[in-house]
Amino acid sequence: MFRRFVIRDVSILVGTVLAWWWSLEAEPGSAVQSTLSIVAGVGAAVCAYNLHEWGHLVGAFWTRSVYVPAERLYSPFLFSYDAEENTRNQFLVMSLAGFAATALFVAAFLLWMPQDQQAGRIALRGGLVLAGLTVIIEFPIFFTALFRNKVPRTGMFDGPTVGGRK
């Protein structure tokens, strides 16, 4: 069901690792090294975002939530969560799993991202921006569900829900 997204995200990860490795092998201060470092740093931030999304999917899977995979491979989201078919607790676990994945990549980036390399500096700052966006965008949705005892519709996907309702 999510095979194409696994292939996409593993490809991004492998490309990021290769760009990083090649940037270390390139002539210091060259345009090639700079370009590869930018690609590697941005790639690491994209990998962090992907980890966040996979965290949400793991939470949805664990709680046996109703969801459907995204239709397009280039979608920034892995799946559409059916607000009508899932419970508040399922939504909260799905949300918390994404937050846990974000906490993991922030901790890893803070502890191990080499700040003496341009790629490391880009990756860390990109990861922190993404974590900040998670707080700004997703925390209000999470707390709405927590305190209003309902599953909010986020409106991130068009089309019918799994149950056929709009």
C-alpha positions as CSV (number, residue, x, y, z in Angstrom):
1,M,0.0,0.0,0.0
2,F,2.8,2.5,0.9
3,R,5.5,0.8,-1.2
4,R,5.9,3.7,-3.6
5,F,6.3,6.1,-0.7
6,V,8.9,3.8,1.0
7,I,10.8,3.8,-2.3
8,R,10.5,7.6,-2.7
9,D,11.7,8.3,0.9
10,V,14.5,5.7,0.9
11,S,15.7,7.2,-2.5
12,I,15.7,10.7,-0.9
13,L,17.7,9.3,2.1
14,V,20.3,7.5,-0.1
15,G,20.6,10.6,-2.3
16,T,21.2,12.8,0.7
17,V,23.8,10.4,2.1
18,L,25.6,10.3,-1.2
19,A,25.5,14.1,-1.6
20,W,26.9,14.5,1.9
21,W,29.7,11.9,1.2
22,W,30.6,13.5,-2.1
23,S,30.7,17.0,-0.5
24,L,33.3,15.7,1.9
25,E,35.3,14.3,-1.0
26,A,35.1,17.5,-3.1
27,E,37.7,20.2,-3.2
28,P,37.3,22.4,-0.1
29,G,35.7,25.7,-0.9
30,S,34.8,24.7,-4.5
31,A,31.4,25.4,-6.1
32,V,30.9,21.6,-6.3
33,Q,31.4,21.2,-2.6
34,S,29.1,24.0,-1.8
35,T,26.4,22.7,-4.1
36,L,26.6,19.2,-2.7
37,S,26.6,20.5,0.8
38,I,23.4,22.5,0.1
39,V,21.8,19.4,-1.5
40,A,22.8,17.3,1.5
41,G,21.6,19.8,4.1
42,V,18.3,20.3,2.4
43,G,18.0,16.6,1.8
44,A,18.5,15.9,5.5
45,A,15.7,18.3,6.4
46,V,13.4,16.6,3.9
47,C,14.3,13.3,5.5
48,A,13.4,14.7,8.9
49,Y,10.0,15.9,7.5
50,N,9.5,12.4,6.0
51,L,10.2,10.8,9.4
52,H,7.6,13.1,11.0
53,E,5.0,11.9,8.4
54,W,5.9,8.2,8.9
55,G,5.5,8.8,12.6
56,H,1.9,9.9,12.0
57,L,1.4,6.8,9.8
58,V,2.8,4.5,12.5
59,G,0.4,6.0,15.1
60,A,-2.5,5.6,12.7
61,F,-1.5,2.0,12.0
62,W,-1.1,1.1,15.7
63,T,-4.5,2.4,16.6
64,R,-6.1,0.7,13.5
65,S,-7.3,4.1,12.3
66,V,-9.1,4.5,9.0
67,Y,-6.9,6.2,6.5
68,V,-6.1,6.0,2.8
69,P,-2.7,6.6,1.1
70,A,-2.1,9.8,-0.7
71,E,-3.0,9.6,-4.3
72,R,0.1,11.3,-5.7
73,L,3.7,10.4,-5.1
74,Y,4.7,14.0,-4.9
75,S,2.2,14.7,-2.1
76,P,3.9,16.0,1.1
77,F,1.5,13.8,3.1
78,L,1.5,10.0,3.2
79,F,-2.1,9.5,3.8
80,S,-5.5,11.1,4.4
81,Y,-6.9,10.6,7.9
82,D,-10.7,10.0,8.0
83,A,-12.0,12.3,10.7
84,E,-15.5,10.9,10.7
85,E,-14.5,7.2,11.0
86,N,-11.8,7.5,13.7
87,T,-12.1,8.2,17.4
88,R,-10.6,11.1,19.3
89,N,-8.1,8.7,21.0
90,Q,-7.0,7.3,17.6
91,F,-6.4,10.9,16.4
92,L,-4.5,11.8,19.5
93,V,-2.2,8.8,19.2
94,M,-1.6,9.4,15.5
95,S,-0.7,13.0,16.3
96,L,1.6,12.1,19.2
97,A,3.5,9.6,17.1
98,G,4.3,12.4,14.6
99,F,5.4,14.6,17.4
100,A,7.6,11.8,18.8
101,A,9.2,11.4,15.4
102,T,9.9,15.2,15.3
103,A,11.4,15.0,18.8
104,L,13.6,12.2,17.6
105,F,15.0,14.0,14.6
106,V,15.5,17.3,16.6
107,A,17.4,15.4,19.3
108,A,19.5,13.5,16.7
109,F,20.2,16.7,14.8
110,L,21.2,18.6,17.9
111,L,23.4,15.8,19.2
112,W,25.1,14.6,16.0
113,M,24.7,17.0,13.1
114,P,28.2,18.3,12.4
115,Q,28.1,22.1,12.7
116,D,31.6,22.4,11.2
117,Q,30.2,21.4,7.8
118,Q,27.9,23.6,5.7
119,A,25.5,20.6,5.2
120,G,25.2,20.1,8.9
121,R,24.4,23.7,9.6
122,I,21.7,23.7,6.8
123,A,20.2,20.5,8.1
124,L,20.0,21.6,11.7
125,R,18.4,24.9,10.8
126,G,16.0,23.2,8.4
127,G,15.1,20.7,11.0
128,L,14.5,23.3,13.6
129,V,12.3,25.3,11.2
130,L,10.2,22.2,10.5
131,A,9.9,21.5,14.2
132,G,8.7,25.0,14.7
133,L,6.1,24.7,12.0
134,T,4.9,21.5,13.7
135,V,4.3,23.5,16.8
136,I,2.6,26.3,15.0
137,I,0.4,24.2,12.6
138,E,-0.2,20.9,14.4
139,F,-0.3,21.7,18.1
140,P,-3.5,23.8,17.8
141,I,-5.2,20.9,15.9
142,F,-4.0,18.4,18.6
143,F,-5.2,20.6,21.5
144,T,-8.6,21.1,19.7
145,A,-9.0,17.4,19.7
146,L,-7.8,17.0,23.2
147,F,-10.1,19.6,24.8
148,R,-13.1,19.6,22.5
149,N,-13.5,15.8,22.5
150,K,-13.8,15.5,18.7
151,V,-11.6,14.7,15.7
152,P,-10.9,17.9,13.8
153,R,-11.0,17.8,10.0
154,T,-7.8,19.3,8.7
155,G,-8.9,19.8,5.1
156,M,-5.6,18.7,3.7
157,F,-7.1,16.3,1.2
158,D,-10.0,16.9,-1.3
159,G,-12.4,14.2,-2.1
160,P,-14.6,11.8,-0.2
161,T,-13.5,10.2,3.0
162,V,-13.1,6.5,3.3
163,G,-16.7,6.0,4.3
164,G,-17.8,7.9,1.2
165,R,-19.0,11.1,2.9
166,K,-17.5,14.5,2.2
